[in-house]
């Protein structure tokens, strides 16, 4: 294999600048070959700053001239994902699509089917799966440390201004015709994906709402409040709630099993979430057979002897604070390279991304019918005010 792995990036906005360009630069063997943005100045500045060989304003031309591209990261507004991903797939270029994978369920499955047809890998940029403590939570669940997970919750609350006024380079997130939604599809995409992955079960049926309750109509018509209640195929229940009007950011994921509880948080801490991870297990462990993740972070509360003489160990919360580096996007970029080198399935597959879109779309259908909505959906659901672009294929 070549010494370098060529990446292209379509969309030189905020998420590319704060996440994708730095992660490519920090990943050994990765090289930024080209970048593209409809704003030529943004594309040129990104190429000069991050060392790309070429820059473009037309993604088709970038991909047509991309014989040295192994993969492309699509970090454009949501309504563009479908056409851009399929164009890359037809040229044999592997694809990472920023969340949400698409806006409608039909668009999402068209991306999945197209990448499969043309034999390219597809990964969705749901970065929360790549935080160390979320991966540890997944491992502890699979090891049975908290028993059967029967109830879970994931939330992400942040004010629009937190991102739009300080990070974002464009205003597409405010435009329903382009973004398709906000609390449900922007912040909700993270919470839905993370919660269903940690549960290890597909969603059976959905009910919920996504509405604009706080923000003035002249600012945006997108939803700023979302509640999603899910019943999973394994019988467990799960709840997601997100908003875009809370000035103090909060994010929490809670897993309640019949033998214990795991809590994680990645976006913020507060007096009630002072650690990024905490685990309680009701199982009987001695110090020598305690799972390594817990053993590494179980500091004595009274005296170290207590964890030697108590058999089994005293049951209590174990707070965990893993290192922040390498960060989630660096781990994600490295993972995708590894998947391509070893022909493995990405951690966040295209199917995972499409199923998350089905959950979001089911919420809009639930609001219309006032009923639970079974998955998979049997028809395309189009979010309010969204205008789908014509298919380019």
C-alpha positions as CSV (number, residue, x, y, z in Angstrom):
1,X,0.0,0.0,0.0
2,X,1.1,3.6,-0.7
3,X,2.9,5.4,2.1
4,X,0.2,8.0,2.2
5,X,-3.6,7.7,2.3
6,X,-5.3,10.4,0.2
7,X,-8.3,12.3,1.6
8,X,-10.5,14.9,0.1
9,X,-13.0,17.1,1.9
10,X,-16.1,18.6,0.4
11,X,-17.3,21.5,2.5
12,X,-14.8,23.8,4.1
13,X,-17.1,25.1,6.9
14,X,-16.9,24.8,10.6
15,X,-16.9,21.1,11.2
16,X,-14.2,20.6,8.6
17,X,-12.1,23.4,10.2
18,X,-12.5,22.3,13.8
19,X,-12.6,18.5,13.3
20,X,-11.8,16.9,9.9
21,X,-8.8,18.9,8.7
22,X,-7.0,18.7,12.1
23,X,-7.7,14.9,12.4
24,X,-6.3,14.2,8.9
25,X,-3.2,16.3,9.8
26,X,-2.7,14.4,13.0
27,X,-3.2,10.9,11.6
28,X,-0.1,9.1,10.5
29,X,-0.2,8.1,6.9
30,X,-3.2,10.4,6.1
31,X,-2.7,13.2,3.6
32,X,-5.1,16.0,2.5
33,X,-5.1,15.9,-1.3
34,X,-7.9,18.2,-2.2
35,X,-10.8,20.3,-0.7
36,X,-13.8,21.8,-2.2
37,X,-16.3,24.5,-1.3
38,X,-18.8,26.6,-3.3
39,X,-17.1,29.6,-1.7
40,X,-13.8,29.7,-3.6
41,X,-12.1,31.9,-1.0
42,X,-12.9,29.4,1.7
43,X,-11.7,26.5,-0.4
44,X,-8.4,28.2,-1.2
45,X,-7.8,29.3,2.4
46,X,-8.4,25.8,3.7
47,X,-6.1,24.3,1.1
48,X,-3.3,26.8,2.0
49,X,-3.8,26.3,5.7
50,X,-4.0,22.5,5.8
51,X,-1.6,21.7,2.9
52,X,-4.0,20.4,0.3
53,X,-2.6,19.9,-3.2
54,X,-5.7,21.2,-4.9
55,X,-8.8,23.1,-4.2
56,X,-12.1,23.3,-6.1
57,X,-15.5,25.0,-6.1
58,X,-17.2,22.1,-8.0
59,X,-17.2,18.7,-6.1
60,X,-17.7,16.8,-9.4
61,X,-14.5,18.2,-10.9
62,X,-12.7,17.4,-7.6
63,X,-13.9,13.8,-7.7
64,X,-13.4,13.4,-11.4
65,X,-9.7,14.4,-11.0
66,X,-9.3,12.4,-7.9
67,X,-7.3,9.4,-9.0
68,X,-5.1,9.9,-5.9
69,X,-8.1,10.1,-3.6
70,X,-8.9,7.0,-1.5
71,X,-11.7,8.6,0.6
72,X,-13.7,11.8,0.7
73,X,-15.3,13.4,3.7
74,X,-18.6,15.1,3.0
75,X,-19.1,18.0,5.4
76,X,-21.7,20.0,3.5
77,X,-25.3,21.1,4.2
78,X,-27.6,18.1,4.8
79,X,-29.5,18.4,1.5
80,X,-26.4,17.9,-0.5
81,X,-25.3,14.6,1.1
82,X,-27.2,12.2,-1.1
83,X,-26.0,13.5,-4.5
84,X,-22.4,14.0,-3.4
85,X,-22.0,10.6,-1.7
86,X,-23.4,8.8,-4.8
87,X,-21.1,10.7,-7.1
88,X,-18.1,9.7,-5.1
89,X,-19.2,6.1,-4.9
90,X,-19.6,5.8,-8.6
91,X,-15.9,6.9,-8.9
92,X,-14.8,4.2,-6.5
93,X,-14.0,6.7,-3.7
94,X,-14.8,5.6,-0.1
95,X,-17.1,7.9,1.7
96,X,-17.5,9.5,5.2
97,X,-20.7,11.5,5.4
98,X,-21.2,13.9,8.3
99,X,-24.3,13.4,10.4
100,X,-27.1,13.3,9.6
101,X,-26.5,10.9,6.7
102,X,-29.5,12.5,4.9
103,X,-32.8,14.2,5.6
104,X,-35.4,11.7,4.3
105,X,-35.3,8.0,4.9
106,X,-35.4,7.4,1.1
107,X,-32.3,9.6,0.6
108,X,-30.5,7.7,3.3
109,X,-31.1,4.2,1.9
110,X,-30.3,5.5,-1.6
111,X,-26.8,6.4,-0.3
112,X,-26.4,3.0,1.5
113,X,-27.6,1.1,-1.6
114,X,-25.4,3.1,-4.0
115,X,-22.2,2.7,-1.9
116,X,-22.9,-1.1,-1.7
117,X,-23.5,-1.3,-5.5
118,X,-20.2,0.4,-6.3
119,X,-18.2,-1.5,-3.7
120,X,-17.1,1.4,-1.5
121,X,-17.0,1.8,2.3
122,X,-19.5,4.2,3.8
123,X,-19.2,5.6,7.3
124,X,-21.4,8.2,9.0
125,X,-19.7,10.9,11.1
126,X,-21.4,10.2,14.4
127,X,-18.3,11.0,16.5
128,X,-19.8,10.3,19.9
129,X,-19.1,6.6,19.4
130,X,-15.4,7.4,19.2
131,X,-15.1,9.0,22.7
132,X,-13.1,6.6,24.9
133,X,-15.6,6.6,27.7
134,X,-18.5,5.8,25.4
135,X,-16.5,2.9,24.0
136,X,-15.8,1.7,27.5
137,X,-19.5,1.9,28.3
138,X,-20.2,-0.3,25.3
139,X,-17.6,-2.8,26.4
140,X,-19.0,-2.9,30.0
141,X,-22.5,-3.4,28.7
142,X,-21.4,-6.3,26.4
143,X,-19.5,-7.8,29.3
144,X,-22.7,-7.9,31.4
145,X,-21.4,-5.6,34.1
146,X,-24.8,-3.9,34.5
147,X,-26.9,-6.8,33.4
148,X,-29.7,-6.4,30.8
149,X,-30.2,-2.8,29.8
150,X,-33.9,-2.2,30.1
151,X,-34.2,1.6,30.1
152,X,-31.9,4.3,28.7
153,X,-31.8,8.0,28.0
154,X,-29.7,10.3,25.9
155,X,-30.0,14.1,25.7
156,X,-28.1,17.0,24.2
157,X,-29.2,20.6,25.0
158,X,-27.4,23.6,23.6
159,X,-28.5,27.1,22.4
160,X,-28.3,27.9,18.7
161,X,-26.1,30.9,19.5
162,X,-23.5,28.6,21.1
163,X,-22.6,27.2,17.7
164,X,-24.1,29.6,15.2
165,X,-22.6,32.8,16.7
166,X,-19.1,31.5,17.6
167,X,-18.3,28.5,15.3
168,X,-20.5,28.2,12.2
169,X,-19.3,29.8,9.0
170,X,-22.8,29.7,7.3
171,X,-26.4,29.8,8.4
172,X,-27.6,26.6,6.7
173,X,-28.6,25.1,10.1
174,X,-31.3,27.8,10.4
175,X,-32.9,26.9,7.1
176,X,-35.4,24.1,7.1
177,X,-35.3,23.9,3.3
178,X,-31.7,22.9,3.5
179,X,-31.2,21.3,6.9
180,X,-34.5,19.5,7.3
181,X,-34.6,20.1,11.1
182,X,-32.4,21.1,14.0
183,X,-33.1,19.6,17.5
184,X,-34.2,16.4,15.9
185,X,-31.6,16.1,13.1
186,X,-28.6,18.1,14.3
187,X,-28.2,17.4,18.0
188,X,-30.7,14.5,17.9
189,X,-28.6,12.7,15.4
190,X,-25.8,12.3,18.0
191,X,-28.2,11.2,20.8
192,X,-30.2,8.7,18.7
193,X,-27.1,7.0,17.2
194,X,-25.2,6.8,20.5
195,X,-28.2,5.4,22.4
196,X,-29.1,2.7,19.9
197,X,-25.5,1.6,19.6
198,X,-25.0,1.3,23.3
199,X,-28.2,-0.7,23.6
200,X,-27.1,-3.0,20.8
201,X,-30.6,-3.4,19.4
202,X,-32.6,-1.9,16.4
203,X,-35.6,0.3,17.0
204,X,-38.9,-1.4,16.7
205,X,-41.3,1.6,16.9
206,X,-41.2,5.3,17.6
207,X,-43.3,8.2,18.9
208,X,-42.3,11.8,19.6
209,X,-42.4,15.4,18.6
210,X,-40.1,18.0,17.0
211,X,-41.3,21.5,17.3
212,X,-40.2,25.2,17.4
213,X,-41.2,26.3,20.9
214,X,-38.6,28.9,21.9
215,X,-36.9,30.6,18.9
216,X,-38.7,33.4,17.0
217,X,-40.0,32.5,13.5
218,X,-37.9,35.2,11.9
219,X,-34.7,33.6,13.3
220,X,-35.6,30.0,12.1
221,X,-38.5,27.8,11.3
222,X,-36.6,24.7,12.3
223,X,-37.6,22.7,15.4
224,X,-35.8,23.7,18.6
225,X,-37.3,21.0,20.9
226,X,-37.4,17.3,20.3
227,X,-38.6,14.3,22.3
228,X,-38.3,10.7,21.0
229,X,-39.6,7.6,22.7
230,X,-38.4,4.3,21.3
231,X,-39.2,0.7,21.9
232,X,-36.3,-1.5,20.8
233,X,-36.5,-4.9,19.2
234,X,-35.1,-6.5,22.4
235,X,-37.9,-5.1,24.4
236,X,-36.0,-2.3,26.1
237,X,-37.2,1.3,26.1
238,X,-35.2,4.4,25.3
239,X,-35.8,8.1,25.3
240,X,-34.0,10.9,23.5
241,X,-34.6,14.6,24.1
242,X,-32.7,17.6,22.7
243,X,-33.2,21.3,22.4
244,X,-31.5,24.3,20.8
245,X,-32.5,27.0,23.4
246,X,-30.6,26.0,26.5
247,X,-27.8,28.5,27.2
248,X,-26.0,26.1,29.6
249,X,-25.1,23.1,27.6
250,X,-25.9,19.7,29.0
251,X,-25.4,16.2,27.6
252,X,-25.9,12.9,29.3
253,X,-26.4,9.3,28.3
254,X,-27.8,6.9,30.9
255,X,-28.0,3.2,30.8
256,X,-30.1,1.4,33.4
257,X,-29.6,-2.3,33.6
258,X,-31.1,-4.8,36.1
259,X,-27.6,-5.1,37.7
260,X,-26.3,-1.6,37.5
261,X,-26.1,1.8,35.8
262,X,-23.7,3.6,33.5
263,X,-23.7,7.4,32.8
264,X,-21.5,9.2,30.3
265,X,-21.2,12.8,29.2
266,X,-19.0,14.3,26.5
267,X,-20.1,17.9,25.7
268,X,-20.2,19.5,29.1
269,X,-20.0,19.0,32.9
270,X,-22.2,20.6,35.5
271,X,-22.8,20.1,39.3
272,X,-24.9,17.1,38.6
273,X,-22.6,15.6,36.0
274,X,-19.1,16.4,37.4
275,X,-17.5,13.4,35.7
276,X,-17.5,12.3,32.0
277,X,-18.4,8.7,33.1
278,X,-19.6,6.9,36.2
279,X,-20.5,3.2,36.7
280,X,-22.4,1.4,39.4
281,X,-22.7,-2.4,39.4
282,X,-24.6,-4.6,41.8
283,X,-22.6,-7.7,40.7
284,X,-20.3,-9.3,43.2
285,X,-16.6,-8.7,42.3
286,X,-13.4,-9.3,44.1
287,X,-10.5,-6.9,43.4
288,X,-8.7,-9.5,41.2
289,X,-11.7,-10.2,38.9
290,X,-13.1,-6.6,38.7
291,X,-13.3,-5.5,35.0
292,X,-10.0,-3.7,34.1
293,X,-11.8,-0.5,33.2
294,X,-13.2,-0.2,36.7
295,X,-10.1,-1.5,38.4
296,X,-8.0,1.3,36.7
297,X,-10.3,4.0,38.1
298,X,-11.5,2.7,41.4
299,X,-9.7,4.9,43.8
300,X,-10.2,4.2,47.6
301,X,-12.7,6.3,49.4
302,X,-11.6,5.5,52.9
303,X,-8.4,3.5,52.8
304,X,-6.9,1.3,50.1
305,X,-7.2,-1.7,52.4
306,X,-11.0,-1.7,52.0
307,X,-10.6,-3.1,48.4
308,X,-8.3,-5.8,49.6
309,X,-10.1,-7.2,52.7
310,X,-13.7,-6.8,51.4
311,X,-14.8,-9.9,49.5
312,X,-16.8,-9.1,47.6
313,X,-15.9,-5.4,47.0
314,X,-18.1,-2.8,48.5
315,X,-20.7,-1.7,45.9
316,X,-20.4,2.0,45.0
317,X,-20.2,4.4,42.1
318,X,-16.9,4.4,40.2
319,X,-16.2,7.8,38.6
320,X,-14.0,7.7,35.5
321,X,-12.2,10.4,33.6
322,X,-10.4,9.1,30.5
323,X,-7.8,11.2,28.6
324,X,-9.2,13.6,26.0
325,X,-6.4,12.8,23.5
326,X,-6.5,11.4,20.9
327,X,-9.9,13.0,20.5
328,X,-13.1,11.5,19.0
329,X,-12.4,12.8,15.4
330,X,-8.8,11.7,15.4
331,X,-9.9,8.2,16.5
332,X,-12.6,8.2,13.9
333,X,-10.2,9.1,11.0
334,X,-7.7,6.5,12.1
335,X,-10.5,3.9,12.4
336,X,-11.8,4.6,8.9
337,X,-8.2,4.2,7.5
338,X,-7.9,0.9,9.4
339,X,-11.2,-0.3,7.9
340,X,-10.1,0.4,4.4
341,X,-6.6,-1.1,4.9
342,X,-8.1,-4.3,6.5
343,X,-11.4,-4.5,4.6
344,X,-13.5,-4.1,7.8
345,X,-16.9,-2.7,8.4
346,X,-16.8,0.9,9.9
347,X,-18.1,1.3,13.4
348,X,-20.8,3.6,12.2
349,X,-22.1,1.9,9.1
350,X,-24.3,3.4,6.4
351,X,-27.1,1.2,7.6
352,X,-26.7,2.6,11.1
353,X,-27.0,6.1,9.7
354,X,-30.0,5.2,7.6
355,X,-31.8,3.6,10.6
356,X,-31.2,6.8,12.6
357,X,-32.8,8.8,9.8
358,X,-35.8,6.5,10.0
359,X,-36.2,7.3,13.7
360,X,-36.1,11.0,12.9
361,X,-38.6,10.7,10.1
362,X,-40.8,8.5,12.2
363,X,-41.1,11.3,14.7
364,X,-42.6,13.6,12.0
365,X,-45.0,10.8,11.0
366,X,-46.0,10.3,14.6
367,X,-46.8,14.0,15.0
368,X,-49.2,13.6,12.0
369,X,-50.9,10.4,13.1
370,X,-50.7,10.8,16.9
371,X,-49.6,7.2,17.1
372,X,-46.6,5.0,17.4
373,X,-44.8,4.4,14.1
374,X,-43.4,1.0,13.2
375,X,-39.9,0.6,11.7
376,X,-38.7,0.2,9.1
377,X,-40.8,2.8,7.3
378,X,-42.8,1.8,4.3
379,X,-42.8,5.2,2.6
380,X,-40.7,8.3,2.3
381,X,-41.3,10.8,5.1
382,X,-40.3,14.4,4.2
383,X,-39.8,16.8,7.2
384,X,-41.8,20.0,7.2
385,X,-40.5,22.8,5.0
386,X,-37.7,20.6,3.5
387,X,-37.2,20.9,-0.3
388,X,-35.4,17.9,-1.7
389,X,-32.9,18.6,-4.5
390,X,-33.4,16.8,-7.8
391,X,-31.4,13.5,-8.1
392,X,-28.3,14.1,-10.2
393,X,-28.0,10.4,-11.3
